[in-house]
Amino acid sequence: MARVWHFLNDRESATLDEIVTACLPNHPEDRRGAIAIANGVLKALMHAGKVVRIVTRFDREEDIERVKGGKRKGEIISIKPIEYFTKKTFI
């Protein structure tokens, strides 16, 4: 938990992927396990009131899924959410 907290202290916010890559380098072959560990740590930090989760629905054009053809071509089907975690004191 301390490693994740120190990582977040050094920046305004971070994505789950950035936290996993930086804080759990010993688990590169077990990405699912590392993500589960990071999620558990982040939940504990959120419950303690130290970290908040921010979810956005538009960060990059690649996150938007659109209809490829027909009358509805170009219409948005869905937008992939992106989660950021930040220290509560930053908000």
PyRosetta script that sets phi, psi and omega in degrees:
from pyrosetta import init, pose_from_sequence

init()
pose = pose_from_sequence("MARVWHFLNDRESATLDEIVTACLPNHPEDRRGAIAIANGVLKALMHAGKVVRIVTRFDREEDIERVKGGKRKGEIISIKPIEYFTKKTFI")
pose.set_psi(1, -39.3)
pose.set_omega(1, -178.2)
pose.set_phi(2, -61.7)
pose.set_psi(2, -38.5)
pose.set_omega(2, -178.8)
pose.set_phi(3, -62.4)
pose.set_psi(3, -43.1)
pose.set_omega(3, 178.6)
pose.set_phi(4, -65.4)
pose.set_psi(4, -43.6)
pose.set_omega(4, -179.7)
pose.set_phi(5, -61.5)
pose.set_psi(5, -44.3)
pose.set_omega(5, 178.7)
pose.set_phi(6, -64.6)
pose.set_psi(6, -38.2)
pose.set_omega(6, 177.8)
pose.set_phi(7, -61.0)
pose.set_psi(7, -45.5)
pose.set_omega(7, 180.0)
pose.set_phi(8, -69.2)
pose.set_psi(8, -29.1)
pose.set_omega(8, 178.3)
pose.set_phi(9, -65.5)
pose.set_psi(9, -24.6)
pose.set_omega(9, -177.8)
pose.set_phi(10, -86.4)
pose.set_psi(10, -1.1)
pose.set_omega(10, -177.9)
pose.set_phi(11, -149.5)
pose.set_psi(11, 167.5)
pose.set_omega(11, 179.5)
pose.set_phi(12, -73.6)
pose.set_psi(12, -41.8)
pose.set_omega(12, 179.8)
pose.set_phi(13, -158.4)
pose.set_psi(13, 168.1)
pose.set_omega(13, 179.8)
pose.set_phi(14, -154.0)
pose.set_psi(14, 150.6)
pose.set_omega(14, 174.9)
pose.set_phi(15, -84.8)
pose.set_psi(15, 163.7)
pose.set_omega(15, 177.8)
pose.set_phi(16, -58.3)
pose.set_psi(16, -40.9)
pose.set_omega(16, -179.7)
pose.set_phi(17, -61.8)
pose.set_psi(17, -42.5)
pose.set_omega(17, 178.2)
pose.set_phi(18, -64.1)
pose.set_psi(18, -39.9)
pose.set_omega(18, 179.4)
pose.set_phi(19, -65.6)
pose.set_psi(19, -44.7)
pose.set_omega(19, 179.9)
pose.set_phi(20, -62.5)
pose.set_psi(20, -46.3)
pose.set_omega(20, -178.4)
pose.set_phi(21, -62.9)
pose.set_psi(21, -42.3)
pose.set_omega(21, -176.6)
pose.set_phi(22, -79.8)
pose.set_psi(22, -36.5)
pose.set_omega(22, -170.6)
pose.set_phi(23, -99.4)
pose.set_psi(23, -17.1)
pose.set_omega(23, -178.7)
pose.set_phi(24, -127.4)
pose.set_psi(24, 56.1)
pose.set_omega(24, -176.5)
pose.set_phi(25, -67.3)
pose.set_psi(25, -16.1)
pose.set_omega(25, -179.0)
pose.set_phi(26, -81.4)
pose.set_psi(26, -1.0)
pose.set_omega(26, -177.7)
pose.set_phi(27, -117.3)
pose.set_psi(27, 36.4)
pose.set_omega(27, -176.8)
pose.set_phi(28, -65.5)
pose.set_psi(28, -30.0)
pose.set_omega(28, -178.9)
pose.set_phi(29, -82.1)
pose.set_psi(29, -16.9)
pose.set_omega(29, -178.7)
pose.set_phi(30, -119.1)
pose.set_psi(30, 68.4)
pose.set_omega(30, -175.4)
pose.set_phi(31, -61.2)
pose.set_psi(31, -41.3)
pose.set_omega(31, 179.7)
pose.set_phi(32, -62.3)
pose.set_psi(32, -41.9)
pose.set_omega(32, 178.3)
pose.set_phi(33, -63.9)
pose.set_psi(33, -41.6)
pose.set_omega(33, 178.9)
pose.set_phi(34, -65.0)
pose.set_psi(34, -39.6)
pose.set_omega(34, 178.5)
pose.set_phi(35, -65.9)
pose.set_psi(35, -40.3)
pose.set_omega(35, 178.8)
pose.set_phi(36, -63.4)
pose.set_psi(36, -42.3)
pose.set_omega(36, 178.3)
pose.set_phi(37, -63.0)
pose.set_psi(37, -47.8)
pose.set_omega(37, -179.4)
pose.set_phi(38, -61.8)
pose.set_psi(38, -40.9)
pose.set_omega(38, 177.9)
pose.set_phi(39, -61.8)
pose.set_psi(39, -41.4)
pose.set_omega(39, 178.2)
pose.set_phi(40, -62.8)
pose.set_psi(40, -43.8)
pose.set_omega(40, 179.0)
pose.set_phi(41, -64.6)
pose.set_psi(41, -45.0)
pose.set_omega(41, -179.6)
pose.set_phi(42, -63.8)
pose.set_psi(42, -38.6)
pose.set_omega(42, 177.2)
pose.set_phi(43, -62.4)
pose.set_psi(43, -41.9)
pose.set_omega(43, 179.0)
pose.set_phi(44, -63.9)
pose.set_psi(44, -41.9)
pose.set_omega(44, 178.9)
pose.set_phi(45, -67.1)
pose.set_psi(45, -36.3)
pose.set_omega(45, 177.6)
pose.set_phi(46, -68.4)
pose.set_psi(46, -42.2)
pose.set_omega(46, 179.0)
pose.set_phi(47, -62.9)
pose.set_psi(47, -34.4)
pose.set_omega(47, 179.3)
pose.set_phi(48, -77.3)
pose.set_psi(48, -5.4)
pose.set_omega(48, 178.8)
pose.set_phi(49, 79.7)
pose.set_psi(49, 18.8)
pose.set_omega(49, -177.9)
pose.set_phi(50, -98.4)
pose.set_psi(50, -25.2)
pose.set_omega(50, -175.0)
pose.set_phi(51, -132.2)
pose.set_psi(51, 144.7)
pose.set_omega(51, 172.9)
pose.set_phi(52, -120.7)
pose.set_psi(52, 153.7)
pose.set_omega(52, 177.9)
pose.set_phi(53, -105.8)
pose.set_psi(53, 132.6)
pose.set_omega(53, 177.2)
pose.set_phi(54, -117.8)
pose.set_psi(54, 126.5)
pose.set_omega(54, 179.5)
pose.set_phi(55, -112.0)
pose.set_psi(55, 127.7)
pose.set_omega(55, 175.9)
pose.set_phi(56, -114.5)
pose.set_psi(56, 155.0)
pose.set_omega(56, -179.9)
pose.set_phi(57, -111.8)
pose.set_psi(57, 1.9)
pose.set_omega(57, 176.6)
pose.set_phi(58, -153.2)
pose.set_psi(58, 108.3)
pose.set_omega(58, -179.7)
pose.set_phi(59, -121.4)
pose.set_psi(59, -39.1)
pose.set_omega(59, -179.4)
pose.set_phi(60, -140.1)
pose.set_psi(60, 153.1)
pose.set_omega(60, 178.6)
pose.set_phi(61, -59.5)
pose.set_psi(61, -31.6)
pose.set_omega(61, -179.6)
pose.set_phi(62, -66.0)
pose.set_psi(62, -16.9)
pose.set_omega(62, -179.7)
pose.set_phi(63, -81.3)
pose.set_psi(63, -6.6)
pose.set_omega(63, -177.6)
pose.set_phi(64, -100.3)
pose.set_psi(64, 126.8)
pose.set_omega(64, 175.4)
pose.set_phi(65, -100.2)
pose.set_psi(65, 126.5)
pose.set_omega(65, -177.0)
pose.set_phi(66, -121.1)
pose.set_psi(66, 157.6)
pose.set_omega(66, 174.8)
pose.set_phi(67, -65.8)
pose.set_psi(67, 131.7)
pose.set_omega(67, -173.3)
pose.set_phi(68, -85.5)
pose.set_psi(68, -24.6)
pose.set_omega(68, -177.7)
pose.set_phi(69, -157.9)
pose.set_psi(69, 177.7)
pose.set_omega(69, 178.7)
pose.set_phi(70, 83.5)
pose.set_psi(70, -166.7)
pose.set_omega(70, -177.9)
pose.set_phi(71, -61.7)
pose.set_psi(71, -31.6)
pose.set_omega(71, -175.8)
pose.set_phi(72, -94.0)
pose.set_psi(72, 12.9)
pose.set_omega(72, -177.1)
pose.set_phi(73, -50.3)
pose.set_psi(73, 130.9)
pose.set_omega(73, 177.4)
pose.set_phi(74, 90.5)
pose.set_psi(74, -14.0)
pose.set_omega(74, 178.6)
pose.set_phi(75, -68.9)
pose.set_psi(75, 147.9)
pose.set_omega(75, -178.5)
pose.set_phi(76, -77.7)
pose.set_psi(76, 129.7)
pose.set_omega(76, 175.2)
pose.set_phi(77, -93.0)
pose.set_psi(77, -50.2)
pose.set_omega(77, 179.8)
pose.set_phi(78, -157.5)
pose.set_psi(78, 163.0)
pose.set_omega(78, 176.9)
pose.set_phi(79, -128.2)
pose.set_psi(79, 123.5)
pose.set_omega(79, -178.8)
pose.set_phi(80, -69.0)
pose.set_psi(80, 126.8)
pose.set_omega(80, 179.2)
pose.set_phi(81, -76.1)
pose.set_psi(81, 147.2)
pose.set_omega(81, 174.9)
pose.set_phi(82, -118.9)
pose.set_psi(82, 132.6)
pose.set_omega(82, 178.8)
pose.set_phi(83, -105.6)
pose.set_psi(83, 136.0)
pose.set_omega(83, 172.8)
pose.set_phi(84, -121.4)
pose.set_psi(84, 146.2)
pose.set_omega(84, 176.5)
pose.set_phi(85, -119.7)
pose.set_psi(85, 138.5)
pose.set_omega(85, -178.9)
pose.set_phi(86, -145.2)
pose.set_psi(86, 160.8)
pose.set_omega(86, 177.6)
pose.set_phi(87, -66.8)
pose.set_psi(87, 140.5)
pose.set_omega(87, -178.5)
pose.set_phi(88, -61.7)
pose.set_psi(88, -33.8)
pose.set_omega(88, -179.2)
pose.set_phi(89, -66.5)
pose.set_psi(89, -20.1)
pose.set_omega(89, 178.8)
pose.set_phi(90, -71.6)
pose.set_psi(90, -31.7)
pose.set_omega(90, -177.4)
pose.set_phi(91, -74.5)
pose.dump_pdb("model.pdb")
